[in-house]
Amino acid sequence: MAFASPSELPINIHLTTKRTHHHHLLPSQAFLKINGDPQLHPTINLTVAYQGAPGAYSEFAAKTACPSSKTIPYRSLIDAILAVESGHVDRAILPVESTMEGNSLRNYNLLLQHDLHIVQEISLFVHYCLLAMPGVRKTELKRVMSHPLALAHCVRNLAQLGLEREPVEDTAGAVELLRERRMFDTGAIASSRAAMLYGLDVVAHGLQDESWNVTRFLVLSKDSDLTRKGRAGLKTSLVVGHHGSGGMEVVLRVLSALSSRGINLTKLEVGSNRKEDGVVRILNVHGRRGIGEFPHVLYIDFEGSMEDDKVKEAIDEKYCLRVDREDPDPDSDPELSFHSRRSRGFDFTVIIIQRMLGKRVFKLW
Ligand SMILES: O=C(O)C(=O)Cc1ccccc1
């Protein structure tokens, strides 16, 4: 391609603050412990998979999180994740939630179905631009293409401009398509970096409906880094899948086990089970592998590490969160499936994800 590679483009950073789906029932709770340290493990020469074309926000997030790494585009998030799982690349980057849209839960749930470790997280301030073919004016545009999340973030402004929305795979992919097909009546929402990369004009800046628009990305790796054991600055994610027996009491038990020990929660989300979403599928990474299905899910992030005494205590609290790494008793009731432990009549599984505490927000203009 005649355009500069993304790594050659100036990046303006402002620091502001395989699937084996076994459907058979499984014993054992899932226990996934995740950690990592970019300082201990420099990202030079790493390969990082992202979804989209060069110039996508995910690529920028990958480059920011893993400086000097080589970013590799993939068509879909699943392809990017499979590339890490199969060892073709070292890392994958996954956008999981944004301040405007809340959780892209489908992405988060992808994480639960693959045996990968979160080694880092990065928050990116996303500033959307309206791009058009060179010389085209904003008023000449009839429609706009972009990633569904970008379209959702700009819905009011786009309506005001009277532009029809057309979802495509990613923001940079929209720009590429626009240029390839020489579409003079169509714009794309993407970064100014994508405009430079593909030689398009920026006809409007800051198209997001709300000024504070931050997306959180997770960096995934096949390997965990046990050298981080007990180190400060970690954040842990807990995903509790349950079957709703006892109403919401599982939720209360989990929260009280953490809050009674002064453990600071940084995220709390009770997975709603609207019919169209169906169950959440969670991979069991211990014992016999397979997928468990849970109609109710609780997502929690808290500050601290699984090595902290109070965290250990909360996790081990009797009748509350028992995380069992051992294979369950083979004679146990197969109906217990994935979530072999029943605690006072509740059945649930717990996934624990340990990772870096990401406090910084990067800005891309
Ligand atoms: O389409 C892109 O550029 C992506 O990387 C996905 C995305 C879209 C909008 C905000 C953050 C990430």
The ligand as a Gaussian input file, in Angstrom:
#p B3LYP/6-31G(d) Opt

LIG

0 1
 O      -13.398000       0.065000      15.031000
 C      -12.374000       0.349000      15.683000
 O      -11.569000       1.221000      15.355000
 C      -12.108000      -0.389000      16.925000
 O      -11.000000      -0.574000      17.284000
 C      -13.289000      -0.779000      17.782000
 C      -13.707000       0.419000      18.564000
 C      -14.677000       1.257000      18.053000
 C      -15.055000       2.383000      18.775000
 C      -14.457000       2.663000      19.979000
 C      -13.483000       1.837000      20.473000
 C      -13.114000       0.697000      19.779000

